[in-house]
Amino acid sequence: MRITCSPGFPGSMIGSIELQPSRFSKGASINSQITEHVDPELIAIPYIEDLNFGSHFDAMTMMKGTYKEEFHESYDVEFTIDVDNKGYITQFEHTFPLERYLDLVRTHSFKVIKTNWRGRSFHVMTYSYMEEVCNPKNVIYKCTNAEDVFVVAELAPYRVGGVAEHPQHLYLHFRALISARDDLYPIDYMCEPDFDLNLD
């Protein structure tokens, strides 16, 4: 899975997570600077089987509309989050401190978990610390009415310097993807650690 990080706004980095393989993908980036900051032996996206993990999502609120329908209704985003013509999420961008990105890599917070939920098998791709992924205050959006792919998100006011600018204006923080569509989100791709760090 390709997860990029490069200089953005002062004091923060901008990154993107490509959830689906691109036809232009040719394996892991050869120019990444990640091994200058993270021990190469720690660079991995683990695959775990935990059939009970899905129970964490039962405590979260399921939003009424699809992820696309709820955009500008229940949430906003820093940058556009790309979806395909059917509504399945393909990529998202966000800002974060550099140390958070490096620590997420070091702690194997990016992982793929095979689990059961709602009476079927899913793969969960996590993009945050586990306590953030499993927070019962998170909300869940279905990508389409087929209810085979879901977005787990935290909704929080947009903050500048730790101060909420508009407390009622909630921004989406992407925590995990729940997928029963291995054709759209191939496990081999998801477990390939392509952490493309560029500090130049």
N, C-alpha and C positions, 0 to 999 in steps of 0.2 A: 504494500500500500504506500503510495507516494504522499509524504507529509512534508511540506516545505516550510522554511523559515528564513526570512530575510529582513533587513532594516525597513522599518515603516515610519511611524510618527516618532517624534522625540521621546525617548524613554520607553519605547515599546517596539515590538517586532510585528510583522504581518506574516501570516502563514495561510496555507491552503491545504485541505485534505481532499485528495482525489479518491472518491469512494468507489468509482468504477474504473477499470483499466481503459486507457486511451489506446486508440489504434496507432498512436505515435509512441507508445511506451516501448522502451527497449531495455528493460531491466533497471536495476538500481543506478542512481546517479553516480558518475565516476568523479565528479568535481565537488562533491559535498565535503564540508569541513567538520562534519559531526565527530569523526574519530579524533579530532584535535581537542575535543571537549568532553567526550564520553568514551570510556573504556570500550574498545571494539567487542570485547566478550559480553558486554551488556546490551549490545545493539541487536534486538530481536523483537518480534511480535508473537508472544506465546499463544498456543492453541490449547484450550482447557475444556474439559467436559465436566459440567456441573449441572445435573438435571434439575436441581432445585433453585438454581440462580434466578430463574424467571419469576419466582414468587415475590421478589423485590418489587416488581412492576405492578403487582396487585394493589399496593398501597398508594399508587400514584393516580392522578386525575387523568382520565382519557378525554381529550378535547372532542367537541362535537364534529367540527369540520375537518377536512383533510389539511395536511401541512400547508398546501398551496392556498386553500380557501381561507385559512386563518391568518395568512400574512396581511399585515396592516389592520387586522381585527383584534387578535389577542396578543400579537407580538410584532416587533420590528427587528431588523438585523443591522449590524455595522455595514456589511457589504451584501451584495446579492448572493443568495444561495441558489445554485443552479439545479434545475430539475429537468427531466426529459419530457417528451410530449405527452406521456401518460401520468406524470406527476411524481415519478421516482427520483429521489435526490441523487445527484451525481457528484457534486463538489460544493464545499463551502469554505469561506475565508473568514478570518478573524484576527484580532490583535491580542498580544499577550507579552508579558516580560520574557526576555530570553531565558532566564534561569528556570522559569516554569517549563518551557519547552524541553530544556535539557534534562530537568528532573523527571518529567513524564517519560522520557526515553530511558533514563537510568533505572527508574522504578518499575519498568515494564507495565506502565499504566495503559499503553496502547496494547490491547489484547483481543483475542477472539474466543468467545465462550459458547460452546454448544449446550443448549438447555431446552427445557420444555416450558411452555407457557400457553395458556388458553387452549389446552388440549392438543397441542401440536409441537413439532420440533422447530426450533429457531437457532440461528447464530446471532450472537450479540457482539458487536464491535464497539469497544469502549475507547473514549477519547479524553478521559479525565481521570483524576484520582478516584478510587473505588468509592470513597465516601460521598463524592459528588455524583457519581453515576447512580448510586443506590439511595440517594436522598428522597424520602417519601413526599417531599414538597415539590418534586419534579412533576412535569406534565408529559403526556404522551400524545403525539400526533400520528395518525395513520397517513401514509403517503397517498394511498388511493382507497376506494371503497372495497377493494379486494381484501384489504386488511391482512396483507402478507409482508408488508414492510412498515416499520414504525420509527419515529424519531423520539428519543428521550431528551428532554430539554429542561434547563432551569430558566425561569423567567425572572429577570431582575431589572431594576431601574438602571438607566445609563448613568455611569459615574465618571466624573472628571476629578482626579486628585482625591479619590475616595469619597467625594460628595455627590449625592444623587441629584442630577440636574432637573429631571422631571419624574418625580416619584410614581406617577400613574402611567408613565410611558415605558412599557416593559420591553426589554431586549432579550432575544433568545440566545442562550449559551448552550451549544450542542454538546451533549454528554455521551450519547450512545446511539447506535443504529441497531434495531432489531429486525432481522431479515429471515424470511423463509424462501428467498429467491437467490439461490446460489448461482443461477444463470446470470443474474444482474450483478451480483457481488460475489465473484468467485473466491473460494476460500484460499486457494493457492496465491492469488493476488493479495488478498487481505493479510496474509501471514508473511508476505515478503517485505522486510524492513527497508524501505527506501526513504530514509530521513535526510532530506536535501537541505542542508544548512549552508547559507551563504551570507557571510558577514561583510563582504566587500561592498 
